[in-house]
Amino acid sequence: MAAAAVAAAAPAAAGLGEYWRKELPNHAVICRLRDQAAEAESAPGSKRGARPALPWDLMFGLGSELFLWDGERSAFYALSLRSLGGGEQESLGRYQTLLCINPPFFEVYQTSLSPTQQYVALIGTKGLAVLELPKRWGKNSEFEGGRATINCSTIPIAERFFTSSTSLTLKHAAWYPGEMLEPHIVLLTSDNTIRIYSLNSPQTAVQVITLSNTDEETLRLNKGRAYTALIGETAVAFDFGPLAAIPKNITGQRGKAEEVLAYPLYILYENGETFLTYLSLLHSTRNLGKLLGPLPMHPAAEDNYGYDACAVLCLPCIPNILVIATDSGMLYHCVVLEGEDDDEQMSVKSWDSKTDLIPSLYVFECVELELALKLAPKRGEEPLELDFSCPIKLHRDPKCPSRYHCTHDAGVHSVGLTWIHKLHKFLGSDEEDKDSLQELGAEQKCFVEHILCTMPLSCRQPASIRGFWIVSDILGPTMVCLTSTYECITKPLLSAVHPASPPLLCTMEDSQAVASPLRILAESQDPFERHIQKILSRSSANPLFLKAADKESSPPPEECLQLVSRATQVFRTEYILKQDLALEEIQRRVKLLREQKKKQLEDLGYCREERKSLREMAERLAEKYEEAKEKQEDIVNRMKKVLRSIHSQLPVLSDSEKDMKKELQTIQEQLRHLGNAIKQVKMKKDYQQRKMEKGTSPKKPSISLSAYQRKCIQAVLKEEGEHIREMVKQINDIRNHVNF
């Protein structure tokens, strides 16, 4: 019954997942935002195709709910994906509106949910505000019991600072990762300064970290722009790493001092340099908050791995893995390891001259994203090199720590790092263990999946991504994407990178259990399934194309033909050809397995015959053993008789006979002592008899005894008589034994 219930629940869950993916683009909220975007584009003076100051990110998720920001109403729309799976038409128009009591006066480009999931940051270039989510109650745990429109408290952050400093802009903002403290938000502004604000005091910075020297700040050009901004020496992004212990050479502690835990903050500059600082709101160590770097990168490159860095992401693993993205579509996967003595640690820009060692970045691999599709050239023409670049925004995957996602003006990419577990194995092995190093070197590089392309042709304007979120579904993660025209695209992520499953109780290692040799052999070799996956792995793919909104903007037939040719070529080389190679490998493997099966069947028949003959031989040996055992017992008995007769005929007493003689002599002595004791007993008996006769003489007066006294005396005499009788019997027995 349980198996049938599970089997019936799987198709039902699949149907629900497919239904909400199908119905979400037709939701009333999506349609409303789509109409507003169309009216804004058709309005005179609209900046169509203009690149935003910050990458768009106006959507986030919380459980099974999606939150979409409406800039015109300064409100969030909260819609439930669970209700869409029910198949009711009313669910397409059901949502809640969260209005801002104090709406922001700046344009909101990004939204960010706090670690405690109670606040949402509204991020713009000219300011930042925090919206507090209302309480939940009721049957479906909706906001304020399911009210349609709710007023939400809004807290402006550093409002006076942005109002007074008109030339400054906000470049990046993120929540402080600590969940136990009150919410704090970290801001990076264009004056190369990081400021940390608390929601309890939103106008005063709790901590200020200056990223540039005071001399550089005095050198300014027109429009208030610093001189360092022209050469790329300004910070553009930052990201926090997982909580870790600060090295003692940085904190300046000596001896057995307690470890100080802090969050490493990696700061990326536009010229590709990365700086490091440690932040902790619980400790006030002197060296906390000081800038370290730039971090050395190995192997070194002449161009410092690009001069157009735009985003950085720290994956939640140890050691930390940094992902550095550039506007040209390059991704660098860097492993953060402890520095060595021979590194150039003391950089010119390092402010702390007492620092001995700082971490180093080891570039494990470089990945180039296909921002614009490379079409097949016409006959007789050289291939065109498209010089397309755009900022890239990096998103963590909520379920898989070894995967992240990239959104940009031209579409969406998903990147999975399949070598992280091999890296952990190599770092945890001994220094002389070269096998793990070879496995790490032979491991397949990262898996790049081109999910969505919003600019398939160079003649079209790119449709930037307005919102991106990964919905964790029971059947796998699903991407939800909103374009600049509010086209909602949902697509399951069928990637080869999956999070590690927790171990089962039945798979726990037992120290006493003995592993099977065949299992050890199978686990030591590369499985055939992984070999087929390597063959089928694709270096490029055909993403989902975004169709044109109107017929006038449709591309010409020549470019459409190039697009079809490119898709056909990708299908031929990356799909059909590799599937044919995989088919050949499978057929070759099947042929080998059939031959091995035939040989094993022959060996199995031979083993059965050998087992039969061995069993018959064992039966014959068992019979012979029984006969030999009986003969051995007869021989042993005969030997005992012979030895007994030989000993009886010897003229000298044996040891046992000597012991018997000594024992008899001892008994003789004991009998003599017993005879003396008997004589004494008899003498005492005669003496007592004479005393009794004298006592019964008529000369003495008779003693009158009561009946009870007579009875007691008779009982005592009877017992003494019996005791004497037994002693006499024992003496007679001993005498008879001695005489014998």
NORMO-V952481 format. One line per field, one symbol per residue. phi: phi as a letter, one per 30 degrees, with the letter a starting at -180 (. if undefined). psi: psi as a letter, one per 20 degrees, with the letter a starting at -180 (. if undefined). burial: I if it has 24 or more other C-alpha atoms within 12 Angstrom, else O. A space follows every 10 residues. Layout:
phi=???
psi=???
burial=???
This chain:
phi=.ddddddddd dddddddddd dddedcdddd dddddddddd ddddidddid dddbddacbb bbiccccccc ddchbcccbc ddddddicdd ddccacccdd dcddccddcb bbddddhcbb dccbdclabb ccdddcajdc hcdhijddbb dcdbcdchdd ddddcdddbc cabaddddcd cddbbccccd dhbcbcccdd bdcbddbbbd cbdddddddb cdiicddddd cicbdcaaac cddbddeddd didbicdddc cacdcccccd djdbcbbcba dccbddddjd dbkdddcbdd bddhijcbdb abbcddbbdd ccccccddjc bcccccbddc ddddddddcd dcddddbbdb ccddabbcdd dcdddddddi cdddcdccba dcccbdddcc dcbbbbcadc kbbbbbcdcd dddddddddd dddcdddddd ddddddccbd dbbcbdbddc ddcdddabac cdcdckdbdc bccdchdcbb adcccdcbdd ddddddcddc dddcdddddd ddddcddddd dddddddcdb bcddccdddb dddddddddd dddddddddd dddccddddd dddddddddd dddddddddd dddddddddd dddddddddd dddddddddd dddddddddd ddddddddcd dcdddddddd dddddddddd dddddddddd dddddddddd dddddcdddc ddcdcddddd dddddddddd dddddddddd dddddddddd
psi=gghhgghhhg hgghggghgh hhigijqhgg hghghhhghh hiqqjqmpjp pqhqpqmkqr qockqppppo hgilqqpoqp hhhhiijphh hhjprqpoqp gnqqirpphq qppqhikiqp poprhjrpqp ppqrrqragj lrpljjqgpp pqppopplgh ghghnhiqqp hqqqqpipih rqpqqppori jlppppqqih miipphqpop jqqhhhhhnq aqkjpqhhhh jjlqphrrqq rqprppqhig ijqqblqqqp prppoppprh jiqprpqppp ihqlqhipiq ppaqpqppqq qhjklqjlqh qqpoqmrpqq opopqrhijp ppopporqrr hiqmhnrhip hoiipgpqqq poogqppoqn gppoqprrpj qqppopmpqq qppppqpiho ijqrqpqahi bpqpppoijg hhghhghirr hjoighghhh hiqqaqopoo gpoimhqiiq pqoqohqpqo poqhjqqppp ppahjkpppp pqnmripqqp qqqrhijqpp hiqpqphhhg hhhhrpqhgh ghhhgipphr rorpqprqhr hhjqqrhghh ghghgghggg hghifgghhg ghgghggghg ghhgghgghh gghggghggh gghhgghhgg hgghggghgg hggghgghhg gghghghhiq iqqrhhhghh ghhghhhggh hghhgghhgh ghghggghgh hhghhjqihq qqppqrhghh gghhgghggh ggghghgggg ggghghggh.
burial=OOOOOOOOOO OOOOOIIIII IOIIIIIIII OIIIOOIOOO OOOOOOOOOO OIOIIIIIII IIOIIIIIII IOOIIIIIII IIIIIOOOOO IIIIIIIIII OOIIOIIIII IIIIOOOIII IIIIIIIIII IIIIOOOOOO OIIOOIOOOI IIIIIIIIIO IIOOOOOIII IIIIIIIIOO OOIIIIIIII IIIIIIIIIO OIOOIIIOII IIOOOOOOOO OOOOOIIIIO OOIIIIIIII IIIOOIIOII IOOOOOOOOI IIIIIIIIII IIIIIIIIII IOOOOOIIII IIIIIIIIOO OOOIIIIIII IIIIIIIIII IIIIIIIIII IIIIIIIIIO OOOOIIOOOI IIOOIIIIII IIIIIIIIII IIIIIIOOOO OOOOOOOIII IIIIIIIIOI IIIIIIIIII IIIIIIIIII OOIOOIOOOO OOOOOOOOOI OOIIIIIIII IIIIIIIIOI IIIIIIIIII IIIOOIIIII IIIIIIIIII IIIOIIIOOO OOOOOOOOOO OOOOOOOOOO OOOOOOOOOO OOOIIIIIII IIIIIIIOOO OOOOOOOOOO OIIOOIIOOI OOOIIOOOOO OIOOOOOOOO OOOOOOOOOO OOOOOOOOOO OOOOOOOOOO OOOOOOOOOO OOOOOOOOOO OOOOOOOOOO OOOOOOOOOO OOOOOOOOOO IOOOOOOOOO OOOOOOOOOO OOOOOOOOOO OOOOOOOOOO OOOOOOOOOO OOOOOOOOOO IOOOOOOOOO
